[in-house]
Amino acid sequence: MIAAVAAGHPATADAALEILAAGGTAADAAVAAALASCAAETIMTGLLGGGHAIHWDAAAGRARNLDFFVAVPGLGAPPREPEVLELAVPFGEELIHYAVGAATCAVPGVAAGLEALWQAHGRLPWPRLVEPALRIARDGALMTPAHAACLAMLAPVFTMHEGAQLYAPTGSLLQGGDTVVQPELHKAFEAIAEDGASALSTGAIADALLALSDERGGLLTREDLNRYEARWVEPVEVPYLGGRVLTRGGLSEVPAALARLPRLVGVGAAERVVELAAALGGRLDTAGHTTNVVTVDGDGNVCVLTTTLGLGSGDWVPGYDLHLNSMLGEVDLLRDPLVPGQHMESMTSPLLAFDGRGRLVLGAGSAGGTRIATALVTVVAGILDEGLAPQAAVDRPRFHVAGPVVNAEPGVDEGGLEELELLGRQVRRWPAPHHYFGGVSVVTPGGAAGDPRRDGAARVLR
């Protein structure tokens, strides 16, 4: 594997490359990139979200998953039914129903997870890893065109309460090329640089978060913040092409999709569409907002890390400009009874792929909610089975099966789509590529790729 990074924003990729160049490990670079994404990709993620990672320790020959997803709030408090705000938001060609508001905020895990990753596999001092994010927070972040398009769709949420001053400071929404200025965000990163993850569970930030939650009907308690822990778990292993893929289970559909996936090398374009649709036929859609980073260091260590706020609750912690997550409003995650203190389920699926000789040949992850499995599996198959270069596999037009509907980007083989229609599927042809279809980041021995659907970027350490 080459020393490289792929991420969801140029500033995030630059942060990781900076840390690799300074002698940091893949874990160091992933931590710095994730922190930077919380300053640069605030439409997609934030410090009050959650996530999952997979880490490959090359010297030990061992992979482990890190679960730092959000937990169910309410420890130490009597149960009650929260009041949420229901919204219907146009999401490309779909109308998606959301629940937002402070009562949808679950216990955040990003800071605890990044600290756990650094403690286990980091090399550089913790404050050094915070420096890129702190610079972005102080200087402002570039609003890329893809993120601006997402903001335009989500304006009803991102201009609620405090968000109006951040994302429409002159009365009009920020556009691509504008600078996102969050004047208080740097204070949160300064606290994290000094105190680590405890900055978000104790002290002034925690006090402000709990006060906001109480004021607006949220469920968070001080006991929730104090007792949250990230946890290391063993990955799920799936045979693929004579080798294996390591990822996670839970609500991730990647293991099952890979198990159903036929060989695609040499298959015609139309047949490929039909075969993939059969293997990837998925659930009806919801739309979370997520970002992913893949880092590889010069020693062959690899880290794939995905974080998310869900949509975001529409509430920002005063004094710190921190957006609350909306995980309790993500209907697709609410499969089991919600027990305070337990980590919620997630569809995030960071993965590593090995060939039949045991060599690591790919690290990848994706944003995209219910579209994560589709995006990841098609890119992994494109690279490892069909022989595409990483960027070509990421760029290739995608389609996604949502119940009886097949959503397709321009360029998906029309013969295959017509055959699906003959089989009884409804095909919805989208007018342009769209971030609905996920945001894949991938690194292989042959190169790295970010996803143009979300203005992703890749960097190689020279």
DRENVO-360677 format. One record per residue (C-alpha): residue number from 0; x, y, z. Coordinates in steps of 0.05 Angstrom, whole numbers. Example, Ala and Ser with C-alpha at 12.3 -4.5 7.8 and 13.67 -1.06 7.14 Angstrom:
DRENVO-360677
<marba k="0" east="246" north="-90" up="156"/>
<marba k="1" east="273" north="-21" up="143"/>
//
This chain:
DRENVO-360677
<marba k="0" east="0" north="0" up="0"/>
<marba k="1" east="22" north="71" up="-15"/>
<marba k="2" east="24" north="125" up="38"/>
<marba k="3" east="-38" north="164" up="19"/>
<marba k="4" east="-105" north="192" up="41"/>
<marba k="5" east="-174" north="198" up="10"/>
<marba k="6" east="-227" north="241" up="43"/>
<marba k="7" east="-291" north="280" up="33"/>
<marba k="8" east="-262" north="350" up="26"/>
<marba k="9" east="-195" north="379" up="2"/>
<marba k="10" east="-181" north="410" up="71"/>
<marba k="11" east="-193" north="343" up="105"/>
<marba k="12" east="-146" north="307" up="57"/>
<marba k="13" east="-93" north="362" up="67"/>
<marba k="14" east="-98" north="354" up="143"/>
<marba k="15" east="-84" north="279" up="138"/>
<marba k="16" east="-27" north="289" up="89"/>
<marba k="17" east="4" north="341" up="135"/>
<marba k="18" east="5" north="292" up="193"/>
<marba k="19" east="33" north="235" up="150"/>
<marba k="20" east="89" north="282" up="126"/>
<marba k="21" east="104" north="299" up="199"/>
<marba k="22" east="116" north="225" up="214"/>
<marba k="23" east="47" north="208" up="240"/>
<marba k="24" east="16" north="139" up="234"/>
<marba k="25" east="-46" north="122" up="195"/>
<marba k="26" east="-85" north="130" up="260"/>
<marba k="27" east="-55" north="198" up="273"/>
<marba k="28" east="-73" north="220" up="203"/>
<marba k="29" east="-144" north="193" up="209"/>
<marba k="30" east="-154" north="229" up="275"/>
<marba k="31" east="-128" north="295" up="246"/>
<marba k="32" east="-171" north="286" up="184"/>
<marba k="33" east="-234" north="270" up="224"/>
<marba k="34" east="-223" north="331" up="268"/>
<marba k="35" east="-211" north="374" up="206"/>
<marba k="36" east="-275" north="347" up="175"/>
<marba k="37" east="-313" north="372" up="235"/>
<marba k="38" east="-289" north="442" up="217"/>
<marba k="39" east="-289" north="437" up="141"/>
<marba k="40" east="-349" north="391" up="127"/>
<marba k="41" east="-400" north="418" up="175"/>
<marba k="42" east="-457" north="401" up="128"/>
<marba k="43" east="-436" north="328" up="134"/>
<marba k="44" east="-408" north="316" up="203"/>
<marba k="45" east="-387" north="347" up="269"/>
<marba k="46" east="-357" north="337" up="337"/>
<marba k="47" east="-425" north="319" up="367"/>
<marba k="48" east="-436" north="260" up="320"/>
<marba k="49" east="-413" north="188" up="321"/>
<marba k="50" east="-377" north="139" up="277"/>
<marba k="51" east="-341" north="74" up="263"/>
<marba k="52" east="-270" north="57" up="241"/>
<marba k="53" east="-229" north="-3" up="221"/>
<marba k="54" east="-154" north="-3" up="234"/>
<marba k="55" east="-101" north="-50" up="205"/>
<marba k="56" east="-38" north="-58" up="247"/>
<marba k="57" east="13" north="-81" up="195"/>
<marba k="58" east="66" north="-104" up="245"/>
<marba k="59" east="17" north="-145" up="286"/>
<marba k="60" east="-22" north="-168" up="224"/>
<marba k="61" east="-87" north="-152" up="260"/>
<marba k="62" east="-150" north="-112" up="243"/>
<marba k="63" east="-198" north="-84" up="294"/>
<marba k="64" east="-262" north="-44" up="289"/>
<marba k="65" east="-274" north="16" up="333"/>
<marba k="66" east="-346" north="32" up="351"/>
<marba k="67" east="-354" north="104" up="372"/>
<marba k="68" east="-425" north="112" up="347"/>
<marba k="69" east="-476" north="152" up="387"/>
<marba k="70" east="-509" north="122" up="448"/>
<marba k="71" east="-582" north="125" up="470"/>
<marba k="72" east="-591" north="182" up="521"/>
<marba k="73" east="-631" north="183" up="585"/>
<marba k="74" east="-586" north="152" up="638"/>
<marba k="75" east="-607" north="174" up="708"/>
<marba k="76" east="-672" north="206" up="684"/>
<marba k="77" east="-743" north="181" up="681"/>
<marba k="78" east="-764" north="158" up="611"/>
<marba k="79" east="-807" north="207" up="571"/>
<marba k="80" east="-832" north="215" up="501"/>
<marba k="81" east="-792" north="269" up="465"/>
<marba k="82" east="-823" north="323" up="421"/>
<marba k="83" east="-791" north="327" up="352"/>
<marba k="84" east="-801" north="370" up="291"/>
<marba k="85" east="-823" north="333" up="228"/>
<marba k="86" east="-798" north="359" up="161"/>
<marba k="87" east="-803" north="337" up="89"/>
<marba k="88" east="-742" north="358" up="49"/>
<marba k="89" east="-731" north="350" up="-26"/>
<marba k="90" east="-669" north="306" up="-34"/>
<marba k="91" east="-652" north="305" up="-107"/>
<marba k="92" east="-709" north="266" up="-139"/>
<marba k="93" east="-735" north="241" up="-71"/>
<marba k="94" east="-777" north="274" up="-17"/>
<marba k="95" east="-747" north="251" up="48"/>
<marba k="96" east="-782" north="256" up="116"/>
<marba k="97" east="-739" north="277" up="175"/>
<marba k="98" east="-747" north="286" up="249"/>
<marba k="99" east="-702" north="340" up="278"/>
<marba k="100" east="-696" north="383" up="341"/>
<marba k="101" east="-656" north="376" up="405"/>
<marba k="102" east="-698" north="315" up="426"/>
<marba k="103" east="-667" north="276" up="368"/>
<marba k="104" east="-596" north="285" up="395"/>
<marba k="105" east="-562" north="221" up="420"/>
<marba k="106" east="-499" north="218" up="463"/>
<marba k="107" east="-440" north="240" up="419"/>
<marba k="108" east="-380" north="194" up="409"/>
<marba k="109" east="-333" north="227" up="359"/>
<marba k="110" east="-284" north="257" up="409"/>
<marba k="111" east="-281" north="194" up="452"/>
<marba k="112" east="-270" north="151" up="390"/>
<marba k="113" east="-214" north="193" up="361"/>
<marba k="114" east="-179" north="194" up="428"/>
<marba k="115" east="-185" north="118" up="434"/>
<marba k="116" east="-156" north="109" up="364"/>
<marba k="117" east="-98" north="155" up="380"/>
<marba k="118" east="-84" north="122" up="447"/>
<marba k="119" east="-81" north="53" up="414"/>
<marba k="120" east="-44" north="69" up="349"/>
<marba k="121" east="-20" north="141" up="349"/>
<marba k="122" east="51" north="168" up="352"/>
<marba k="123" east="49" north="244" up="349"/>
<marba k="124" east="27" north="287" up="409"/>
<marba k="125" east="-48" north="296" up="413"/>
<marba k="126" east="-46" north="373" up="407"/>
<marba k="127" east="-8" north="366" up="341"/>
<marba k="128" east="-67" north="326" up="312"/>
<marba k="129" east="-116" north="381" up="329"/>
<marba k="130" east="-75" north="437" up="295"/>
<marba k="131" east="-104" north="430" up="224"/>
<marba k="132" east="-175" north="431" up="250"/>
<marba k="133" east="-160" north="490" up="294"/>
<marba k="134" east="-132" north="529" up="235"/>
<marba k="135" east="-194" north="514" up="193"/>
<marba k="136" east="-240" north="534" up="251"/>
<marba k="137" east="-203" north="601" up="260"/>
<marba k="138" east="-196" north="618" up="186"/>
<marba k="139" east="-262" north="591" up="160"/>
<marba k="140" east="-275" north="534" up="112"/>
<marba k="141" east="-287" north="531" up="38"/>
<marba k="142" east="-359" north="515" up="19"/>
<marba k="143" east="-349" north="469" up="-40"/>
<marba k="144" east="-403" north="465" up="-95"/>
<marba k="145" east="-427" north="397" up="-74"/>
<marba k="146" east="-433" north="418" up="-1"/>
<marba k="147" east="-469" north="482" up="-22"/>
<marba k="148" east="-519" north="440" up="-62"/>
<marba k="149" east="-531" north="398" up="-1"/>
<marba k="150" east="-540" north="460" up="42"/>
<marba k="151" east="-592" north="487" up="-7"/>
<marba k="152" east="-634" north="424" up="1"/>
<marba k="153" east="-627" north="424" up="77"/>
<marba k="154" east="-638" north="498" up="87"/>
<marba k="155" east="-700" north="488" up="131"/>
<marba k="156" east="-655" north="453" up="182"/>
<marba k="157" east="-590" north="491" up="174"/>
<marba k="158" east="-623" north="559" up="181"/>
<marba k="159" east="-661" north="540" up="244"/>
<marba k="160" east="-642" north="577" up="308"/>
<marba k="161" east="-567" north="594" up="309"/>
<marba k="162" east="-555" north="563" up="240"/>
<marba k="163" east="-583" north="623" up="203"/>
<marba k="164" east="-524" north="666" up="224"/>
<marba k="165" east="-474" north="612" up="204"/>
<marba k="166" east="-502" north="590" up="136"/>
<marba k="167" east="-542" north="651" up="113"/>
<marba k="168" east="-505" north="708" up="147"/>
<marba k="169" east="-529" north="760" up="97"/>
<marba k="170" east="-599" north="732" up="91"/>
<marba k="171" east="-580" north="687" up="31"/>
<marba k="172" east="-551" north="617" up="35"/>
<marba k="173" east="-476" north="608" up="26"/>
<marba k="174" east="-456" north="587" up="-44"/>
<marba k="175" east="-400" north="545" up="-72"/>
<marba k="176" east="-335" north="583" up="-64"/>
<marba k="177" east="-359" north="621" up="-3"/>
<marba k="178" east="-325" north="615" up="65"/>
<marba k="179" east="-362" north="583" up="123"/>
<marba k="180" east="-346" north="625" up="184"/>
<marba k="181" east="-364" north="595" up="251"/>
<marba k="182" east="-334" north="646" up="298"/>
<marba k="183" east="-339" north="605" up="362"/>
<marba k="184" east="-319" north="537" up="335"/>
<marba k="185" east="-245" north="547" up="349"/>
<marba k="186" east="-260" north="548" up="424"/>
<marba k="187" east="-283" north="476" up="420"/>
<marba k="188" east="-219" north="454" up="385"/>
<marba k="189" east="-176" north="493" up="434"/>
<marba k="190" east="-210" north="456" up="491"/>
<marba k="191" east="-201" north="389" up="456"/>
<marba k="192" east="-127" north="403" up="443"/>
<marba k="193" east="-117" north="417" up="518"/>
<marba k="194" east="-164" north="366" up="550"/>
<marba k="195" east="-177" north="312" up="498"/>
<marba k="196" east="-244" north="279" up="494"/>
<marba k="197" east="-262" north="300" up="565"/>
<marba k="198" east="-272" north="370" up="538"/>
<marba k="199" east="-339" north="347" up="511"/>
<marba k="200" east="-360" north="307" up="572"/>
<marba k="201" east="-341" north="353" up="629"/>
<marba k="202" east="-330" north="427" up="637"/>
<marba k="203" east="-358" north="487" up="600"/>
<marba k="204" east="-375" north="452" up="534"/>
<marba k="205" east="-414" north="397" up="570"/>
<marba k="206" east="-450" north="449" up="612"/>
<marba k="207" east="-471" north="488" up="551"/>
<marba k="208" east="-492" north="426" up="514"/>
<marba k="209" east="-535" north="401" up="572"/>
<marba k="210" east="-565" north="469" up="583"/>
<marba k="211" east="-586" north="474" up="509"/>
<marba k="212" east="-614" north="403" up="511"/>
<marba k="213" east="-655" north="418" up="573"/>
<marba k="214" east="-680" north="484" up="545"/>
<marba k="215" east="-704" north="453" up="480"/>
<marba k="216" east="-732" north="387" up="506"/>
<marba k="217" east="-673" north="342" up="493"/>
<marba k="218" east="-658" north="277" up="530"/>
<marba k="219" east="-584" north="283" up="546"/>
<marba k="220" east="-561" north="277" up="618"/>
<marba k="221" east="-495" north="288" up="652"/>
<marba k="222" east="-491" north="214" up="667"/>
<marba k="223" east="-497" north="200" up="592"/>
<marba k="224" east="-436" north="243" up="578"/>
<marba k="225" east="-395" north="216" up="636"/>
<marba k="226" east="-408" north="142" up="621"/>
<marba k="227" east="-400" north="141" up="546"/>
<marba k="228" east="-343" north="97" up="521"/>
<marba k="229" east="-316" north="79" up="452"/>
<marba k="230" east="-304" north="5" up="444"/>
<marba k="231" east="-259" north="-40" up="403"/>
<marba k="232" east="-293" north="-100" up="370"/>
<marba k="233" east="-273" north="-155" up="322"/>
<marba k="234" east="-290" north="-144" up="248"/>
<marba k="235" east="-337" north="-187" up="206"/>
<marba k="236" east="-301" north="-228" up="154"/>
<marba k="237" east="-331" north="-243" up="85"/>
<marba k="238" east="-298" north="-286" up="31"/>
<marba k="239" east="-290" north="-248" up="-35"/>
<marba k="240" east="-253" north="-267" up="-99"/>
<marba k="241" east="-211" north="-319" up="-64"/>
<marba k="242" east="-190" north="-269" up="-11"/>
<marba k="243" east="-229" north="-235" up="45"/>
<marba k="244" east="-262" north="-170" up="64"/>
<marba k="245" east="-263" north="-145" up="136"/>
<marba k="246" east="-318" north="-97" up="155"/>
<marba k="247" east="-375" north="-92" up="205"/>
<marba k="248" east="-443" north="-123" up="214"/>
<marba k="249" east="-503" north="-93" up="248"/>
<marba k="250" east="-545" north="-53" up="199"/>
<marba k="251" east="-488" north="-54" up="149"/>
<marba k="252" east="-511" north="-91" up="87"/>
<marba k="253" east="-441" north="-98" up="59"/>
<marba k="254" east="-427" north="-170" up="83"/>
<marba k="255" east="-493" north="-197" up="54"/>
<marba k="256" east="-485" north="-157" up="-11"/>
<marba k="257" east="-414" north="-183" up="-22"/>
<marba k="258" east="-438" north="-254" up="-9"/>
<marba k="259" east="-491" north="-247" up="-63"/>
<marba k="260" east="-447" north="-211" up="-113"/>
<marba k="261" east="-432" north="-250" up="-177"/>
<marba k="262" east="-367" north="-244" up="-216"/>
<marba k="263" east="-370" north="-183" up="-259"/>
<marba k="264" east="-305" north="-186" up="-300"/>
<marba k="265" east="-322" north="-195" up="-373"/>
<marba k="266" east="-397" north="-185" up="-362"/>
<marba k="267" east="-433" north="-139" up="-411"/>
<marba k="268" east="-456" north="-71" up="-389"/>
<marba k="269" east="-530" north="-88" up="-390"/>
<marba k="270" east="-521" north="-154" up="-355"/>
<marba k="271" east="-477" north="-120" up="-302"/>
<marba k="272" east="-535" north="-73" up="-285"/>
<marba k="273" east="-585" north="-130" up="-278"/>
<marba k="274" east="-537" north="-173" up="-237"/>
<marba k="275" east="-520" north="-116" up="-190"/>
<marba k="276" east="-592" north="-97" up="-181"/>
<marba k="277" east="-608" north="-168" up="-160"/>
<marba k="278" east="-550" north="-170" up="-111"/>
<marba k="279" east="-561" north="-101" up="-82"/>
<marba k="280" east="-637" north="-95" up="-79"/>
<marba k="281" east="-644" north="-54" up="-16"/>
<marba k="282" east="-690" north="-21" up="34"/>
<marba k="283" east="-728" north="43" up="24"/>
<marba k="284" east="-686" north="105" up="31"/>
<marba k="285" east="-671" north="153" up="87"/>
<marba k="286" east="-616" north="205" up="79"/>
<marba k="287" east="-564" north="216" up="132"/>
<marba k="288" east="-504" north="261" up="123"/>
<marba k="289" east="-437" north="230" up="132"/>
<marba k="290" east="-363" north="234" up="113"/>
<marba k="291" east="-307" north="184" up="106"/>
<marba k="292" east="-231" north="183" up="107"/>
<marba k="293" east="-180" north="130" up="89"/>
<marba k="294" east="-107" north="137" up="111"/>
<marba k="295" east="-46" north="94" up="97"/>
<marba k="296" east="23" north="107" up="127"/>
<marba k="297" east="92" north="87" up="103"/>
<marba k="298" east="93" north="26" up="149"/>
<marba k="299" east="31" north="-4" up="116"/>
<marba k="300" east="-18" north="13" up="172"/>
<marba k="301" east="-87" north="31" up="147"/>
<marba k="302" east="-146" north="66" up="179"/>
<marba k="303" east="-215" north="76" up="149"/>
<marba k="304" east="-260" north="122" up="190"/>
<marba k="305" east="-332" north="145" up="179"/>
<marba k="306" east="-368" north="198" up="220"/>
<marba k="307" east="-437" north="228" up="217"/>
<marba k="308" east="-486" north="276" up="249"/>
<marba k="309" east="-545" north="245" up="215"/>
<marba k="310" east="-580" north="305" up="185"/>
<marba k="311" east="-565" north="349" up="245"/>
<marba k="312" east="-617" north="372" up="295"/>
<marba k="313" east="-619" north="446" up="276"/>
<marba k="314" east="-591" north="466" up="344"/>
<marba k="315" east="-521" north="494" up="357"/>
<marba k="316" east="-487" north="497" up="425"/>
<marba k="317" east="-479" north="571" up="442"/>
<marba k="318" east="-408" north="595" up="451"/>
<marba k="319" east="-379" north="537" up="410"/>
<marba k="320" east="-420" north="532" up="345"/>
<marba k="321" east="-427" north="457" up="353"/>
<marba k="322" east="-486" north="425" up="315"/>
<marba k="323" east="-525" north="372" up="353"/>
<marba k="324" east="-535" north="304" up="318"/>
<marba k="325" east="-604" north="279" up="300"/>
<marba k="326" east="-594" north="204" up="306"/>
<marba k="327" east="-658" north="192" up="345"/>
<marba k="328" east="-695" north="221" up="285"/>
<marba k="329" east="-663" north="172" up="235"/>
<marba k="330" east="-719" north="123" up="227"/>
<marba k="331" east="-676" north="71" up="192"/>
<marba k="332" east="-633" north="64" up="254"/>
<marba k="333" east="-690" north="53" up="302"/>
<marba k="334" east="-696" north="-23" up="294"/>
<marba k="335" east="-690" north="-47" up="366"/>
<marba k="336" east="-717" north="-19" up="432"/>
<marba k="337" east="-676" north="41" up="453"/>
<marba k="338" east="-640" north="27" up="519"/>
<marba k="339" east="-604" north="87" up="551"/>
<marba k="340" east="-529" north="77" up="550"/>
<marba k="341" east="-528" north="28" up="492"/>
<marba k="342" east="-494" north="47" up="426"/>
<marba k="343" east="-544" north="56" up="370"/>
<marba k="344" east="-540" north="16" up="306"/>
<marba k="345" east="-509" north="45" up="243"/>
<marba k="346" east="-503" north="30" up="168"/>
<marba k="347" east="-431" north="56" up="164"/>
<marba k="348" east="-385" north="3" up="136"/>
<marba k="349" east="-310" north="19" up="134"/>
<marba k="350" east="-275" north="-40" up="103"/>
<marba k="351" east="-208" north="-72" up="85"/>
<marba k="352" east="-198" north="-122" up="29"/>
<marba k="353" east="-143" north="-175" up="24"/>
<marba k="354" east="-124" north="-219" up="-35"/>
<marba k="355" east="-117" north="-295" up="-34"/>
<marba k="356" east="-45" north="-289" up="-10"/>
<marba k="357" east="-65" north="-247" up="50"/>
<marba k="358" east="-40" north="-181" up="22"/>
<marba k="359" east="-79" north="-118" up="38"/>
<marba k="360" east="-104" north="-91" up="-28"/>
<marba k="361" east="-156" north="-39" up="-11"/>
<marba k="362" east="-183" north="5" up="44"/>
<marba k="363" east="-250" north="40" up="32"/>
<marba k="364" east="-310" north="72" up="65"/>
<marba k="365" east="-369" north="113" up="43"/>
<marba k="366" east="-420" north="164" up="63"/>
<marba k="367" east="-492" north="157" up="41"/>
<marba k="368" east="-539" north="126" up="92"/>
<marba k="369" east="-578" north="70" up="60"/>
<marba k="370" east="-536" north="78" up="-3"/>
<marba k="371" east="-470" north="61" up="32"/>
<marba k="372" east="-472" north="-13" up="15"/>
<marba k="373" east="-489" north="0" up="-58"/>
<marba k="374" east="-433" north="52" up="-66"/>
<marba k="375" east="-380" north="11" up="-31"/>
<marba k="376" east="-395" north="-56" up="-63"/>
<marba k="377" east="-397" north="-28" up="-133"/>
<marba k="378" east="-331" north="9" up="-124"/>
<marba k="379" east="-297" north="-51" up="-91"/>
<marba k="380" east="-321" north="-97" up="-146"/>
<marba k="381" east="-300" north="-47" up="-199"/>
<marba k="382" east="-229" north="-45" up="-173"/>
<marba k="383" east="-217" north="-117" up="-150"/>
<marba k="384" east="-260" north="-155" up="-199"/>
<marba k="385" east="-266" north="-112" up="-261"/>
<marba k="386" east="-196" north="-82" up="-257"/>
<marba k="387" east="-214" north="-8" up="-257"/>
<marba k="388" east="-167" north="45" up="-229"/>
<marba k="389" east="-191" north="73" up="-162"/>
<marba k="390" east="-215" north="140" up="-190"/>
<marba k="391" east="-249" north="108" up="-250"/>
<marba k="392" east="-286" north="60" up="-204"/>
<marba k="393" east="-309" north="118" up="-159"/>
<marba k="394" east="-328" north="162" up="-217"/>
<marba k="395" east="-368" north="109" up="-255"/>
<marba k="396" east="-443" north="125" up="-257"/>
<marba k="397" east="-482" north="90" up="-201"/>
<marba k="398" east="-551" north="65" up="-190"/>
<marba k="399" east="-586" north="46" up="-126"/>
<marba k="400" east="-645" north="0" up="-113"/>
<marba k="401" east="-694" north="28" up="-62"/>
<marba k="402" east="-751" north="-22" up="-55"/>
<marba k="403" east="-786" north="-25" up="-123"/>
<marba k="404" east="-750" north="37" up="-150"/>
<marba k="405" east="-682" north="38" up="-184"/>
<marba k="406" east="-650" north="107" up="-180"/>
<marba k="407" east="-598" north="116" up="-234"/>
<marba k="408" east="-547" north="169" up="-251"/>
<marba k="409" east="-536" north="190" up="-323"/>
<marba k="410" east="-489" north="141" up="-358"/>
<marba k="411" east="-516" north="77" up="-326"/>
<marba k="412" east="-526" north="29" up="-384"/>
<marba k="413" east="-594" north="43" up="-414"/>
<marba k="414" east="-603" north="-28" up="-439"/>
<marba k="415" east="-595" north="-54" up="-369"/>
<marba k="416" east="-645" north="-3" up="-342"/>
<marba k="417" east="-696" north="-22" up="-395"/>
<marba k="418" east="-687" north="-95" up="-377"/>
<marba k="419" east="-701" north="-78" up="-304"/>
<marba k="420" east="-765" north="-43" up="-326"/>
<marba k="421" east="-786" north="-105" up="-364"/>
<marba k="422" east="-775" north="-144" up="-299"/>
<marba k="423" east="-824" north="-98" up="-264"/>
<marba k="424" east="-777" north="-46" up="-233"/>
<marba k="425" east="-793" north="28" up="-235"/>
<marba k="426" east="-731" north="65" up="-260"/>
<marba k="427" east="-721" north="137" up="-238"/>
<marba k="428" east="-669" north="170" up="-283"/>
<marba k="429" east="-633" north="227" up="-248"/>
<marba k="430" east="-612" north="287" up="-290"/>
<marba k="431" east="-541" north="291" up="-262"/>
<marba k="432" east="-493" north="256" up="-215"/>
<marba k="433" east="-514" north="269" up="-143"/>
<marba k="434" east="-488" north="261" up="-72"/>
<marba k="435" east="-550" north="218" up="-59"/>
<marba k="436" east="-509" north="161" up="-89"/>
<marba k="437" east="-457" north="162" up="-34"/>
<marba k="438" east="-387" north="189" up="-24"/>
<marba k="439" east="-333" north="136" up="-29"/>
<marba k="440" east="-261" north="144" up="-7"/>
<marba k="441" east="-212" north="90" up="-26"/>
<marba k="442" east="-137" north="75" up="-25"/>
<marba k="443" east="-104" north="17" up="-61"/>
<marba k="444" east="-32" north="0" up="-79"/>
<marba k="445" east="-45" north="33" up="-146"/>
<marba k="446" east="-73" north="99" up="-122"/>
<marba k="447" east="-125" north="136" up="-81"/>
<marba k="448" east="-192" north="167" up="-99"/>
<marba k="449" east="-242" north="215" up="-70"/>
<marba k="450" east="-314" north="220" up="-93"/>
<marba k="451" east="-332" north="279" up="-138"/>
<marba k="452" east="-405" north="273" up="-117"/>
<marba k="453" east="-385" north="304" up="-51"/>
<marba k="454" east="-323" north="342" up="-74"/>
<marba k="455" east="-278" north="290" up="-44"/>
<marba k="456" east="-202" north="292" up="-52"/>
<marba k="457" east="-143" north="244" up="-51"/>
<marba k="458" east="-70" north="258" up="-34"/>
<marba k="459" east="-7" north="214" up="-41"/>
<marba k="460" east="54" north="225" up="3"/>
<marba k="461" east="113" north="236" up="-44"/>
//
